[in-house]
Amino acid sequence: MVLTDAECGQNVRIVSYQGGRGVSSKLRQLSLMPGDCLQVLKKAPLRGPILIESNGRSVALGRGVAVKVTVEDIDGCD
């Protein structure tokens, strides 16, 4: 599933991301790498950004980027 499919409060792990150098660079700048655990905190209405928590900090991702992040559901973040 992609990050935009995750529900609020759900814990997920990044499997991979699709896209060119722009998407890859943006996610690396935010220190979001495959294998990282995330929690979806909030999904703004009307195709707004998705607020996630990773490594103890909150990050807002636009839907255009979030739809390119493949994730898997996990029970909790370790």
C-alpha positions in Angstrom: 0.0 0.0 0.0 1.1 3.6 -0.4 1.4 6.1 2.5 -1.8 7.9 1.4 -3.8 4.7 2.1 -2.7 4.5 5.7 -5.2 5.6 8.4 -4.6 8.1 11.1 -2.9 6.5 14.1 -1.6 3.6 12.0 2.0 2.5 12.3 3.8 1.6 9.1 7.3 0.9 7.8 8.7 2.4 4.6 9.3 -0.4 2.1 10.4 1.7 -0.9 9.6 4.9 -2.8 9.0 5.5 -6.5 9.9 8.5 -8.4 12.9 10.4 -9.7 15.7 12.2 -8.0 13.4 14.9 -6.7 11.3 12.5 -4.6 14.4 10.6 -3.5 16.2 13.8 -2.5 13.3 15.2 -0.6 12.8 12.0 1.5 16.5 11.8 2.2 16.6 15.4 3.4 13.8 14.5 5.8 15.8 11.4 6.9 13.0 9.1 5.7 14.6 5.9 4.4 13.3 2.4 3.6 13.0 0.4 6.9 12.0 3.5 8.9 9.0 3.2 11.1 6.3 6.0 10.8 3.0 6.8 12.5 0.4 8.7 10.6 -0.7 11.5 12.9 -3.2 13.4 10.7 -4.5 13.5 7.1 -5.6 17.0 6.1 -8.9 17.1 4.1 -9.3 18.1 0.5 -6.0 16.5 -0.6 -3.9 18.4 1.9 -0.7 17.2 3.4 -0.2 14.1 5.6 1.4 14.6 9.0 3.6 11.7 10.1 5.9 11.1 13.1 9.3 9.5 12.5 12.3 9.2 14.8 10.6 11.5 17.4 9.8 14.3 15.1 6.7 15.4 13.1 7.0 15.9 9.3 4.3 17.0 6.8 4.4 15.4 3.4 2.4 16.6 0.5 0.1 14.0 -1.1 2.1 14.1 -4.3 5.2 12.8 -2.4 3.2 10.5 0.0 1.6 8.6 -2.9 5.1 7.6 -4.0 6.0 6.0 -0.7 5.3 2.3 -0.4 4.7 1.2 3.2 3.6 -2.0 5.1 1.4 -2.1 8.1 3.2 -3.0 11.4 1.9 -3.5 15.0 4.0 -0.8 16.6 7.2 1.2 16.2 10.3 -0.2 17.9 
